[in-house]
Amino acid sequence: MTTPPTAAQLAGASWRTSTYSGPQNECVEVADFEGGSWVGVRDTKDRTRPGLTVPGPAWSALVNALNTGTL
């Protein structure tokens, strides 16, 4: 997928949260598109709002930077 997912694709995505997330709805959900070419991100406080999309490699770099403390 060379273009970001559409709003319809975001709405129909298989969203997931971290296993570390609690029941307070204070986390983000992510969804992969086309094998990770794009990643959707949304807030669990209001799942009716549209998610953001970022290129998969950029998402991986962000997660890596957070995990290694380099951000």
PDB file of N, CA, C and O in Angstrom, chain B, residues numbered from 101:
ATOM      1  N   MET B 101       0.864  -1.176   0.000  1.00  0.00           N
ATOM      2  CA  MET B 101       0.000   0.000   0.000  1.00  0.00           C
ATOM      3  C   MET B 101       0.900   1.224   0.000  1.00  0.00           C
ATOM      4  O   MET B 101       1.639   1.455   0.957  1.00  0.00           O
ATOM      5  N   THR B 102       0.842   1.992  -1.044  1.00  0.00           N
ATOM      6  CA  THR B 102       1.689   3.175  -1.139  1.00  0.00           C
ATOM      7  C   THR B 102       0.996   4.426  -0.633  1.00  0.00           C
ATOM      8  O   THR B 102       1.643   5.452  -0.425  1.00  0.00           O
ATOM      9  N   THR B 103      -0.297   4.354  -0.435  1.00  0.00           N
ATOM     10  CA  THR B 103      -1.042   5.484   0.109  1.00  0.00           C
ATOM     11  C   THR B 103      -1.619   5.082   1.459  1.00  0.00           C
ATOM     12  O   THR B 103      -1.862   3.900   1.703  1.00  0.00           O
ATOM     13  N   PRO B 104      -1.840   6.056   2.339  1.00  0.00           N
ATOM     14  CA  PRO B 104      -2.391   5.732   3.656  1.00  0.00           C
ATOM     15  C   PRO B 104      -3.764   5.071   3.542  1.00  0.00           C
ATOM     16  O   PRO B 104      -4.459   5.253   2.542  1.00  0.00           O
ATOM     17  N   PRO B 105      -4.155   4.307   4.558  1.00  0.00           N
ATOM     18  CA  PRO B 105      -5.481   3.705   4.563  1.00  0.00           C
ATOM     19  C   PRO B 105      -6.564   4.783   4.543  1.00  0.00           C
ATOM     20  O   PRO B 105      -6.368   5.889   5.046  1.00  0.00           O
ATOM     21  N   THR B 106      -7.692   4.444   3.962  1.00  0.00           N
ATOM     22  CA  THR B 106      -8.828   5.364   3.921  1.00  0.00           C
ATOM     23  C   THR B 106      -9.560   5.342   5.257  1.00  0.00           C
ATOM     24  O   THR B 106      -9.304   4.487   6.105  1.00  0.00           O
ATOM     25  N   ALA B 107     -10.470   6.291   5.431  1.00  0.00           N
ATOM     26  CA  ALA B 107     -11.290   6.331   6.645  1.00  0.00           C
ATOM     27  C   ALA B 107     -12.082   5.036   6.798  1.00  0.00           C
ATOM     28  O   ALA B 107     -12.227   4.525   7.909  1.00  0.00           O
ATOM     29  N   ALA B 108     -12.589   4.508   5.701  1.00  0.00           N
ATOM     30  CA  ALA B 108     -13.345   3.253   5.760  1.00  0.00           C
ATOM     31  C   ALA B 108     -12.448   2.096   6.196  1.00  0.00           C
ATOM     32  O   ALA B 108     -12.874   1.233   6.963  1.00  0.00           O
ATOM     33  N   GLN B 109     -11.218   2.078   5.710  1.00  0.00           N
ATOM     34  CA  GLN B 109     -10.292   1.025   6.124  1.00  0.00           C
ATOM     35  C   GLN B 109      -9.938   1.153   7.602  1.00  0.00           C
ATOM     36  O   GLN B 109      -9.816   0.147   8.300  1.00  0.00           O
ATOM     37  N   LEU B 110      -9.775   2.374   8.076  1.00  0.00           N
ATOM     38  CA  LEU B 110      -9.510   2.579   9.502  1.00  0.00           C
ATOM     39  C   LEU B 110     -10.684   2.104  10.346  1.00  0.00           C
ATOM     40  O   LEU B 110     -10.498   1.456  11.376  1.00  0.00           O
ATOM     41  N   ALA B 111     -11.892   2.431   9.903  1.00  0.00           N
ATOM     42  CA  ALA B 111     -13.087   2.042  10.659  1.00  0.00           C
ATOM     43  C   ALA B 111     -13.232   0.528  10.746  1.00  0.00           C
ATOM     44  O   ALA B 111     -13.722   0.012  11.751  1.00  0.00           O
ATOM     45  N   GLY B 112     -12.818  -0.181   9.724  1.00  0.00           N
ATOM     46  CA  GLY B 112     -12.963  -1.627   9.707  1.00  0.00           C
ATOM     47  C   GLY B 112     -11.732  -2.392  10.154  1.00  0.00           C
ATOM     48  O   GLY B 112     -11.668  -3.612  10.001  1.00  0.00           O
ATOM     49  N   ALA B 113     -10.759  -1.690  10.702  1.00  0.00           N
ATOM     50  CA  ALA B 113      -9.492  -2.324  11.074  1.00  0.00           C
ATOM     51  C   ALA B 113      -9.623  -3.192  12.319  1.00  0.00           C
ATOM     52  O   ALA B 113     -10.565  -3.049  13.098  1.00  0.00           O
ATOM     53  N   SER B 114      -8.674  -4.081  12.489  1.00  0.00           N
ATOM     54  CA  SER B 114      -8.564  -4.897  13.703  1.00  0.00           C
ATOM     55  C   SER B 114      -7.615  -4.177  14.658  1.00  0.00           C
ATOM     56  O   SER B 114      -6.396  -4.331  14.579  1.00  0.00           O
ATOM     57  N   TRP B 115      -8.193  -3.396  15.551  1.00  0.00           N
ATOM     58  CA  TRP B 115      -7.411  -2.597  16.482  1.00  0.00           C
ATOM     59  C   TRP B 115      -6.998  -3.444  17.677  1.00  0.00           C
ATOM     60  O   TRP B 115      -7.704  -4.375  18.064  1.00  0.00           O
ATOM     61  N   ARG B 116      -5.844  -3.111  18.260  1.00  0.00           N
ATOM     62  CA  ARG B 116      -5.388  -3.815  19.451  1.00  0.00           C
ATOM     63  C   ARG B 116      -4.695  -2.834  20.398  1.00  0.00           C
ATOM     64  O   ARG B 116      -4.173  -1.801  19.980  1.00  0.00           O
ATOM     65  N   THR B 117      -4.707  -3.183  21.668  1.00  0.00           N
ATOM     66  CA  THR B 117      -4.006  -2.411  22.689  1.00  0.00           C
ATOM     67  C   THR B 117      -2.912  -3.283  23.291  1.00  0.00           C
ATOM     68  O   THR B 117      -2.884  -4.496  23.086  1.00  0.00           O
ATOM     69  N   SER B 118      -2.041  -2.669  24.011  1.00  0.00           N
ATOM     70  CA  SER B 118      -0.980  -3.397  24.691  1.00  0.00           C
ATOM     71  C   SER B 118      -1.567  -4.285  25.781  1.00  0.00           C
ATOM     72  O   SER B 118      -2.593  -3.953  26.376  1.00  0.00           O
ATOM     73  N   THR B 119      -0.925  -5.394  26.035  1.00  0.00           N
ATOM     74  CA  THR B 119      -1.353  -6.255  27.141  1.00  0.00           C
ATOM     75  C   THR B 119      -1.100  -5.581  28.481  1.00  0.00           C
ATOM     76  O   THR B 119      -1.625  -6.031  29.500  1.00  0.00           O
ATOM     77  N   TYR B 120      -0.311  -4.514  28.505  1.00  0.00           N
ATOM     78  CA  TYR B 120      -0.061  -3.761  29.721  1.00  0.00           C
ATOM     79  C   TYR B 120      -1.154  -2.729  29.996  1.00  0.00           C
ATOM     80  O   TYR B 120      -1.157  -2.107  31.058  1.00  0.00           O
ATOM     81  N   SER B 121      -2.066  -2.543  29.071  1.00  0.00           N
ATOM     82  CA  SER B 121      -3.123  -1.547  29.227  1.00  0.00           C
ATOM     83  C   SER B 121      -4.102  -1.979  30.308  1.00  0.00           C
ATOM     84  O   SER B 121      -4.439  -3.156  30.435  1.00  0.00           O
ATOM     85  N   GLY B 122      -4.546  -1.006  31.076  1.00  0.00           N
ATOM     86  CA  GLY B 122      -5.534  -1.276  32.109  1.00  0.00           C
ATOM     87  C   GLY B 122      -6.935  -0.993  31.604  1.00  0.00           C
ATOM     88  O   GLY B 122      -7.117  -0.641  30.438  1.00  0.00           O
ATOM     89  N   PRO B 123      -7.927  -1.144  32.471  1.00  0.00           N
ATOM     90  CA  PRO B 123      -9.323  -0.941  32.077  1.00  0.00           C
ATOM     91  C   PRO B 123      -9.758   0.524  32.050  1.00  0.00           C
ATOM     92  O   PRO B 123     -10.932   0.798  31.798  1.00  0.00           O
ATOM     93  N   GLN B 124      -8.861   1.469  32.300  1.00  0.00           N
ATOM     94  CA  GLN B 124      -9.229   2.885  32.400  1.00  0.00           C
ATOM     95  C   GLN B 124      -9.396   3.584  31.065  1.00  0.00           C
ATOM     96  O   GLN B 124      -9.744   4.764  31.050  1.00  0.00           O
ATOM     97  N   ASN B 125      -9.170   2.925  29.957  1.00  0.00           N
ATOM     98  CA  ASN B 125      -9.252   3.555  28.634  1.00  0.00           C
ATOM     99  C   ASN B 125      -8.320   4.746  28.510  1.00  0.00           C
ATOM    100  O   ASN B 125      -8.707   5.788  27.980  1.00  0.00           O
ATOM    101  N   GLU B 126      -7.109   4.601  28.989  1.00  0.00           N
ATOM    102  CA  GLU B 126      -6.111   5.668  28.895  1.00  0.00           C
ATOM    103  C   GLU B 126      -4.897   5.179  28.119  1.00  0.00           C
ATOM    104  O   GLU B 126      -3.762   5.249  28.590  1.00  0.00           O
ATOM    105  N   CYS B 127      -5.163   4.690  26.933  1.00  0.00           N
ATOM    106  CA  CYS B 127      -4.065   4.169  26.131  1.00  0.00           C
ATOM    107  C   CYS B 127      -4.381   4.375  24.654  1.00  0.00           C
ATOM    108  O   CYS B 127      -5.412   4.944  24.295  1.00  0.00           O
ATOM    109  N   VAL B 128      -3.492   3.912  23.830  1.00  0.00           N
ATOM    110  CA  VAL B 128      -3.716   3.985  22.393  1.00  0.00           C
ATOM    111  C   VAL B 128      -3.932   2.585  21.845  1.00  0.00           C
ATOM    112  O   VAL B 128      -3.505   1.590  22.432  1.00  0.00           O
ATOM    113  N   GLU B 129      -4.599   2.537  20.717  1.00  0.00           N
ATOM    114  CA  GLU B 129      -4.768   1.296  19.977  1.00  0.00           C
ATOM    115  C   GLU B 129      -4.025   1.449  18.666  1.00  0.00           C
ATOM    116  O   GLU B 129      -3.893   2.554  18.138  1.00  0.00           O
ATOM    117  N   VAL B 130      -3.545   0.344  18.148  1.00  0.00           N
ATOM    118  CA  VAL B 130      -2.870   0.358  16.856  1.00  0.00           C
ATOM    119  C   VAL B 130      -3.463  -0.707  15.953  1.00  0.00           C
ATOM    120  O   VAL B 130      -4.018  -1.702  16.418  1.00  0.00           O
ATOM    121  N   ALA B 131      -3.338  -0.480  14.664  1.00  0.00           N
ATOM    122  CA  ALA B 131      -3.778  -1.446  13.656  1.00  0.00           C
ATOM    123  C   ALA B 131      -2.770  -1.424  12.517  1.00  0.00           C
ATOM    124  O   ALA B 131      -2.347  -0.359  12.068  1.00  0.00           O
ATOM    125  N   ASP B 132      -2.393  -2.595  12.062  1.00  0.00           N
ATOM    126  CA  ASP B 132      -1.465  -2.713  10.931  1.00  0.00           C
ATOM    127  C   ASP B 132      -2.237  -2.780   9.625  1.00  0.00           C
ATOM    128  O   ASP B 132      -3.330  -3.342   9.557  1.00  0.00           O
ATOM    129  N   PHE B 133      -1.650  -2.197   8.594  1.00  0.00           N
ATOM    130  CA  PHE B 133      -2.224  -2.254   7.253  1.00  0.00           C
ATOM    131  C   PHE B 133      -1.155  -2.747   6.298  1.00  0.00           C
ATOM    132  O   PHE B 133      -0.003  -2.317   6.356  1.00  0.00           O
ATOM    133  N   GLU B 134      -1.548  -3.645   5.426  1.00  0.00           N
ATOM    134  CA  GLU B 134      -0.660  -4.175   4.386  1.00  0.00           C
ATOM    135  C   GLU B 134       0.661  -4.667   4.962  1.00  0.00           C
ATOM    136  O   GLU B 134       1.736  -4.293   4.493  1.00  0.00           O
ATOM    137  N   GLY B 135       0.565  -5.505   5.979  1.00  0.00           N
ATOM    138  CA  GLY B 135       1.773  -6.098   6.544  1.00  0.00           C
ATOM    139  C   GLY B 135       2.687  -5.119   7.251  1.00  0.00           C
ATOM    140  O   GLY B 135       3.882  -5.381   7.385  1.00  0.00           O
ATOM    141  N   GLY B 136       2.159  -4.011   7.702  1.00  0.00           N
ATOM    142  CA  GLY B 136       2.963  -3.030   8.424  1.00  0.00           C
ATOM    143  C   GLY B 136       3.457  -1.876   7.589  1.00  0.00           C
ATOM    144  O   GLY B 136       4.235  -1.057   8.077  1.00  0.00           O
ATOM    145  N   SER B 137       3.027  -1.785   6.332  1.00  0.00           N
ATOM    146  CA  SER B 137       3.417  -0.631   5.512  1.00  0.00           C
ATOM    147  C   SER B 137       2.908   0.663   6.122  1.00  0.00           C
ATOM    148  O   SER B 137       3.561   1.704   6.040  1.00  0.00           O
ATOM    149  N   TRP B 138       1.736   0.585   6.734  1.00  0.00           N
ATOM    150  CA  TRP B 138       1.124   1.714   7.432  1.00  0.00           C
ATOM    151  C   TRP B 138       0.612   1.214   8.776  1.00  0.00           C
ATOM    152  O   TRP B 138       0.238   0.049   8.916  1.00  0.00           O
ATOM    153  N   VAL B 139       0.600   2.111   9.763  1.00  0.00           N
ATOM    154  CA  VAL B 139       0.072   1.784  11.085  1.00  0.00           C
ATOM    155  C   VAL B 139      -0.954   2.844  11.445  1.00  0.00           C
ATOM    156  O   VAL B 139      -0.700   4.042  11.320  1.00  0.00           O
ATOM    157  N   GLY B 140      -2.122   2.387  11.894  1.00  0.00           N
ATOM    158  CA  GLY B 140      -3.148   3.289  12.396  1.00  0.00           C
ATOM    159  C   GLY B 140      -3.006   3.404  13.902  1.00  0.00           C
ATOM    160  O   GLY B 140      -2.693   2.422  14.575  1.00  0.00           O
ATOM    161  N   VAL B 141      -3.232   4.595  14.435  1.00  0.00           N
ATOM    162  CA  VAL B 141      -3.126   4.851  15.867  1.00  0.00           C
ATOM    163  C   VAL B 141      -4.348   5.655  16.281  1.00  0.00           C
ATOM    164  O   VAL B 141      -4.702   6.636  15.627  1.00  0.00           O
ATOM    165  N   ARG B 142      -5.001   5.236  17.380  1.00  0.00           N
ATOM    166  CA  ARG B 142      -6.140   6.014  17.880  1.00  0.00           C
ATOM    167  C   ARG B 142      -6.206   5.931  19.398  1.00  0.00           C
ATOM    168  O   ARG B 142      -5.606   5.049  20.013  1.00  0.00           O
ATOM    169  N   ASP B 143      -6.938   6.858  19.988  1.00  0.00           N
ATOM    170  CA  ASP B 143      -7.110   6.969  21.428  1.00  0.00           C
ATOM    171  C   ASP B 143      -8.289   6.109  21.867  1.00  0.00           C
ATOM    172  O   ASP B 143      -9.353   6.157  21.250  1.00  0.00           O
ATOM    173  N   THR B 144      -8.111   5.329  22.922  1.00  0.00           N
ATOM    174  CA  THR B 144      -9.202   4.473  23.389  1.00  0.00           C
ATOM    175  C   THR B 144     -10.302   5.256  24.099  1.00  0.00           C
ATOM    176  O   THR B 144     -11.384   4.717  24.329  1.00  0.00           O
ATOM    177  N   LYS B 145     -10.050   6.504  24.447  1.00  0.00           N
ATOM    178  CA  LYS B 145     -11.089   7.292  25.115  1.00  0.00           C
ATOM    179  C   LYS B 145     -12.272   7.579  24.204  1.00  0.00           C
ATOM    180  O   LYS B 145     -13.395   7.751  24.678  1.00  0.00           O
ATOM    181  N   ASP B 146     -12.030   7.633  22.903  1.00  0.00           N
ATOM    182  CA  ASP B 146     -13.118   7.887  21.954  1.00  0.00           C
ATOM    183  C   ASP B 146     -12.822   7.163  20.649  1.00  0.00           C
ATOM    184  O   ASP B 146     -12.209   7.716  19.736  1.00  0.00           O
ATOM    185  N   ARG B 147     -13.263   5.938  20.581  1.00  0.00           N
ATOM    186  CA  ARG B 147     -12.983   5.108  19.413  1.00  0.00           C
ATOM    187  C   ARG B 147     -13.777   5.528  18.176  1.00  0.00           C
ATOM    188  O   ARG B 147     -13.538   5.006  17.087  1.00  0.00           O
ATOM    189  N   THR B 148     -14.706   6.451  18.327  1.00  0.00           N
ATOM    190  CA  THR B 148     -15.465   6.918  17.166  1.00  0.00           C
ATOM    191  C   THR B 148     -14.689   7.963  16.371  1.00  0.00           C
ATOM    192  O   THR B 148     -15.014   8.226  15.213  1.00  0.00           O
ATOM    193  N   ARG B 149     -13.678   8.553  16.977  1.00  0.00           N
ATOM    194  CA  ARG B 149     -12.873   9.553  16.265  1.00  0.00           C
ATOM    195  C   ARG B 149     -11.929   8.852  15.304  1.00  0.00           C
ATOM    196  O   ARG B 149     -11.533   7.711  15.542  1.00  0.00           O
ATOM    197  N   PRO B 150     -11.570   9.519  14.233  1.00  0.00           N
ATOM    198  CA  PRO B 150     -10.666   8.879  13.269  1.00  0.00           C
ATOM    199  C   PRO B 150      -9.271   8.685  13.862  1.00  0.00           C
ATOM    200  O   PRO B 150      -8.825   9.455  14.712  1.00  0.00           O
ATOM    201  N   GLY B 151      -8.616   7.663  13.402  1.00  0.00           N
ATOM    202  CA  GLY B 151      -7.250   7.421  13.837  1.00  0.00           C
ATOM    203  C   GLY B 151      -6.258   8.167  12.964  1.00  0.00           C
ATOM    204  O   GLY B 151      -6.605   8.686  11.903  1.00  0.00           O
ATOM    205  N   LEU B 152      -5.046   8.211  13.421  1.00  0.00           N
ATOM    206  CA  LEU B 152      -3.942   8.763  12.641  1.00  0.00           C
ATOM    207  C   LEU B 152      -3.274   7.617  11.898  1.00  0.00           C
ATOM    208  O   LEU B 152      -3.340   6.469  12.337  1.00  0.00           O
ATOM    209  N   THR B 153      -2.644   7.914  10.799  1.00  0.00           N
ATOM    210  CA  THR B 153      -1.867   6.897  10.103  1.00  0.00           C
ATOM    211  C   THR B 153      -0.436   7.383   9.943  1.00  0.00           C
ATOM    212  O   THR B 153      -0.186   8.550   9.639  1.00  0.00           O
ATOM    213  N   VAL B 154       0.481   6.478  10.151  1.00  0.00           N
ATOM    214  CA  VAL B 154       1.898   6.784   9.984  1.00  0.00           C
ATOM    215  C   VAL B 154       2.542   5.647   9.194  1.00  0.00           C
ATOM    216  O   VAL B 154       2.091   4.504   9.275  1.00  0.00           O
ATOM    217  N   PRO B 155       3.574   5.946   8.443  1.00  0.00           N
ATOM    218  CA  PRO B 155       4.278   4.865   7.743  1.00  0.00           C
ATOM    219  C   PRO B 155       4.829   3.855   8.756  1.00  0.00           C
ATOM    220  O   PRO B 155       5.308   4.234   9.825  1.00  0.00           O
ATOM    221  N   GLY B 156       4.757   2.598   8.415  1.00  0.00           N
ATOM    222  CA  GLY B 156       5.218   1.541   9.310  1.00  0.00           C
ATOM    223  C   GLY B 156       6.645   1.722   9.801  1.00  0.00           C
ATOM    224  O   GLY B 156       6.898   1.557  10.994  1.00  0.00           O
ATOM    225  N   PRO B 157       7.595   2.057   8.917  1.00  0.00           N
ATOM    226  CA  PRO B 157       8.970   2.249   9.388  1.00  0.00           C
ATOM    227  C   PRO B 157       9.099   3.391  10.405  1.00  0.00           C
ATOM    228  O   PRO B 157       9.905   3.302  11.332  1.00  0.00           O
ATOM    229  N   ALA B 158       8.323   4.449  10.241  1.00  0.00           N
ATOM    230  CA  ALA B 158       8.363   5.562  11.195  1.00  0.00           C
ATOM    231  C   ALA B 158       7.811   5.118  12.544  1.00  0.00           C
ATOM    232  O   ALA B 158       8.346   5.486  13.590  1.00  0.00           O
ATOM    233  N   TRP B 159       6.739   4.325  12.521  1.00  0.00           N
ATOM    234  CA  TRP B 159       6.162   3.800  13.765  1.00  0.00           C
ATOM    235  C   TRP B 159       7.180   2.905  14.472  1.00  0.00           C
ATOM    236  O   TRP B 159       7.359   3.004  15.686  1.00  0.00           O
ATOM    237  N   SER B 160       7.834   2.048  13.725  1.00  0.00           N
ATOM    238  CA  SER B 160       8.846   1.156  14.304  1.00  0.00           C
ATOM    239  C   SER B 160       9.982   1.953  14.929  1.00  0.00           C
ATOM    240  O   SER B 160      10.470   1.605  16.004  1.00  0.00           O
ATOM    241  N   ALA B 161      10.403   3.016  14.261  1.00  0.00           N
ATOM    242  CA  ALA B 161      11.477   3.861  14.792  1.00  0.00           C
ATOM    243  C   ALA B 161      11.040   4.540  16.087  1.00  0.00           C
ATOM    244  O   ALA B 161      11.828   4.638  17.027  1.00  0.00           O
ATOM    245  N   LEU B 162       9.798   5.007  16.148  1.00  0.00           N
ATOM    246  CA  LEU B 162       9.282   5.640  17.363  1.00  0.00           C
ATOM    247  C   LEU B 162       9.247   4.643  18.513  1.00  0.00           C
ATOM    248  O   LEU B 162       9.723   4.941  19.608  1.00  0.00           O
ATOM    249  N   VAL B 163       8.690   3.470  18.275  1.00  0.00           N
ATOM    250  CA  VAL B 163       8.602   2.454  19.327  1.00  0.00           C
ATOM    251  C   VAL B 163       9.997   2.053  19.797  1.00  0.00           C
ATOM    252  O   VAL B 163      10.224   1.890  20.995  1.00  0.00           O
ATOM    253  N   ASN B 164      10.927   1.894  18.866  1.00  0.00           N
ATOM    254  CA  ASN B 164      12.296   1.545  19.232  1.00  0.00           C
ATOM    255  C   ASN B 164      12.930   2.644  20.084  1.00  0.00           C
ATOM    256  O   ASN B 164      13.591   2.354  21.082  1.00  0.00           O
ATOM    257  N   ALA B 165      12.732   3.892  19.694  1.00  0.00           N
ATOM    258  CA  ALA B 165      13.294   5.009  20.462  1.00  0.00           C
ATOM    259  C   ALA B 165      12.698   5.067  21.864  1.00  0.00           C
ATOM    260  O   ALA B 165      13.412   5.355  22.824  1.00  0.00           O
ATOM    261  N   LEU B 166      11.412   4.800  21.995  1.00  0.00           N
ATOM    262  CA  LEU B 166      10.785   4.778  23.313  1.00  0.00           C
ATOM    263  C   LEU B 166      11.331   3.633  24.158  1.00  0.00           C
ATOM    264  O   LEU B 166      11.603   3.808  25.346  1.00  0.00           O
ATOM    265  N   ASN B 167      11.488   2.473  23.551  1.00  0.00           N
ATOM    266  CA  ASN B 167      11.983   1.302  24.283  1.00  0.00           C
ATOM    267  C   ASN B 167      13.432   1.443  24.720  1.00  0.00           C
ATOM    268  O   ASN B 167      13.819   0.913  25.762  1.00  0.00           O
ATOM    269  N   THR B 168      14.230   2.144  23.943  1.00  0.00           N
ATOM    270  CA  THR B 168      15.654   2.285  24.270  1.00  0.00           C
ATOM    271  C   THR B 168      15.966   3.567  25.037  1.00  0.00           C
ATOM    272  O   THR B 168      17.104   3.779  25.456  1.00  0.00           O
ATOM    273  N   GLY B 169      14.956   4.424  25.221  1.00  0.00           N
ATOM    274  CA  GLY B 169      15.163   5.662  25.954  1.00  0.00           C
ATOM    275  C   GLY B 169      15.926   6.715  25.181  1.00  0.00           C
ATOM    276  O   GLY B 169      16.496   7.627  25.779  1.00  0.00           O
ATOM    277  N   THR B 170      15.948   6.609  23.866  1.00  0.00           N
ATOM    278  CA  THR B 170      16.697   7.579  23.063  1.00  0.00           C
ATOM    279  C   THR B 170      15.838   8.719  22.542  1.00  0.00           C
ATOM    280  O   THR B 170      16.320   9.570  21.794  1.00  0.00           O
ATOM    281  N   LEU B 171      14.604   8.741  22.923  1.00  0.00           N
ATOM    282  CA  LEU B 171      13.721   9.812  22.456  1.00  0.00           C
ATOM    283  C   LEU B 171      13.677  10.919  23.471  1.00  0.00           C
ATOM    284  O   LEU B 171      12.987  11.917  23.266  1.00  0.00           O
TER     285      LEU B 171
END
